[in-house]
Amino acid sequence: MTTQEQLSLADQYATLWRGLLPQDGMPPLDQFLYWSGKFTEELVVRGINRAARKVRKLRDTSTPMTLDAAIRYASSVMINETLGKHRFPTDDEVAA
């Protein structure tokens, strides 16, 4: 992946984050660059979406998520799915 492609993906992820969590703050651009270089596009989108869902779920509770916690949660989703944790096996994996 070229630097330009990584920057473009990071920009897309920032736009997604801003669209899903407009009032909850933004991670620094470095975070999006890290994600774009480390994980597949599918995993980053899934991680951001799962973090947004959890932030919304906890928003009106006594323990809402901070921006830092949301970033860490999104990263943990990406890492765990990369390691094969917390996902359903594909048909090919079941057949093997």
C-alpha positions in Angstrom: 0.0 0.0 0.0 1.3 3.4 -0.9 1.4 6.3 1.5 -1.2 8.1 -0.7 -3.5 5.1 -0.4 -3.0 4.9 3.3 -3.8 8.6 3.7 -6.9 8.3 1.5 -8.1 5.3 3.7 -7.4 7.2 6.9 -9.5 10.1 5.6 -12.3 7.8 4.7 -12.2 6.3 8.3 -12.2 9.8 9.8 -15.3 10.6 7.7 -17.0 7.4 8.9 -16.2 8.2 12.5 -17.4 11.7 12.2 -20.7 10.5 10.6 -21.3 7.8 13.3 -20.1 9.8 16.3 -20.4 13.5 15.5 -20.7 14.8 19.0 -18.2 12.4 20.6 -14.9 13.9 19.4 -12.4 12.6 16.9 -9.4 10.5 17.3 -6.1 12.1 16.0 -5.3 11.5 12.3 -2.4 9.3 13.5 -4.9 6.8 14.8 -6.7 6.5 11.5 -3.3 6.2 9.7 -2.3 3.4 12.1 -5.5 1.5 11.5 -5.2 1.9 7.7 -1.7 0.5 7.7 -2.3 -2.3 10.1 -5.8 -3.7 9.4 -7.9 -4.5 6.3 -10.6 -2.0 5.3 -13.3 -4.4 6.4 -11.9 -4.7 9.9 -11.5 -1.0 10.4 -15.0 -0.3 9.3 -16.3 -3.1 11.5 -14.3 -1.8 14.5 -15.6 1.7 14.1 -19.2 0.6 13.7 -19.0 -1.6 16.7 -17.4 1.2 18.8 -20.2 3.6 17.6 -22.8 1.1 18.6 -21.3 0.7 22.1 -20.9 4.5 22.6 -24.6 5.0 21.7 -25.7 2.2 24.0 -23.8 3.6 26.9 -24.4 7.3 26.2 -27.3 7.8 28.6 -26.0 5.5 31.4 -24.0 6.4 34.5 -20.8 5.2 32.7 -20.7 6.6 29.1 -17.6 5.8 27.0 -14.9 8.4 26.7 -13.3 9.1 23.4 -10.2 7.2 24.5 -12.3 4.2 25.5 -14.1 4.2 22.2 -10.8 4.3 20.3 -9.4 1.4 22.4 -12.6 -0.5 21.9 -12.5 -0.1 18.1 -8.9 -1.2 18.1 -9.6 -4.3 20.3 -12.4 -5.3 17.8 -9.9 -5.1 15.0 -7.2 -7.0 16.9 -9.5 -9.7 18.2 -11.0 -10.3 14.7 -7.5 -10.5 13.2 -6.6 -13.1 15.8 -9.7 -15.0 15.0 -11.5 -14.3 18.3 -15.1 -13.3 18.6 -16.1 -14.2 15.0 -18.1 -16.9 13.4 -16.2 -19.4 11.3 -16.7 -19.3 7.6 -18.2 -22.3 5.8 -14.7 -23.3 4.6 -13.4 -23.4 8.1 -16.4 -25.4 9.4 -15.9 -28.0 6.6 -12.1 -28.4 7.3 
